[in-house]
């Protein structure tokens, strides 16, 4: 691994600053410092953009670097990593990759290439720039997804929130299935449906969205840890009673505003 830095003048010793979010060069490792030769000046440095991520495991950063190298051959407008891969630890099932594209890509072939070369399952979401901007305006799950991410290029978050109640009514229908299918859904599926419902509720109430904000609201409203939902450690009758109450509240707010928009 190579990093480009600049020597800064200090009071007692001169110094070179390194980003804490780097792929390799752990603290305590001895390195060689040498002048930057002219033949390296055009060499691009791996420097992704972090959104709401303070600390990140170097091993994961190396994985992202390899993913970017594979996808860059398709000349995408941007590459965005999101989802559970960015959470602390190594409990993720796959890596969620948004590819902001100019033209069609072979997602299946790319998915296989990433899995074969890196050994991690990939969930690839090809998307056009205008669709991404529209999603940030109207879809709470887009706002939630991009509230914490790592991208190849800087993302411009200029999308003004536009509430399309008919669209949100359609999105909320997914969460309606939890009550009827409680016994056959696993914990992760239950959590997703709860998260979807709470995200929509917060969105129409014009609240900010992030995974932490949504999880905090889930724990406050249900008086239960989100991890207990994921592990399927919840009391059915008590949970469903509260769930139906929140679902009906969200549904009624949407219906009232749909009638006003007509």
Order of alpha helices (4+ residues) and beta strands (2+ residues): beta-beta-beta-alpha-beta-beta-alpha-beta-alpha-alpha-beta-alpha-alpha-alpha-alpha-alpha
